[in-house]
Amino acid sequence: MSERTPLVIETADDLDAESIFHSDRDQVVVAVRITPVFGTLDLGIVAEVVDEANRAGFALVRERPFRDEWLLCVFDAYEDDDARR
């Protein structure tokens, strides 16, 4: 079995917020699968990723669909992040 890539999130179980959103990063790009079953749109997982990013001090700044089943999300650390370090 291949090892999971932390920046590719296919299910809620794949979300490891601590390894993705940590204070050493200024920007994070995450691929979130939004159509897991035959065209059924699932934005719940996107909301969960955004919530975890916000808790860790990151804001969603851009998103773009990739093919029909993925959403690429770019998160930037909050401006006041430097004061936190």
Summary of the structure (lengths in Angstrom):
residues: 85
radius of gyration: 13.1
end to end distance: 37.1
largest distance: 45.1
contacts: 206
relative contact order: 0.23
helix: 27%
strand: 33%
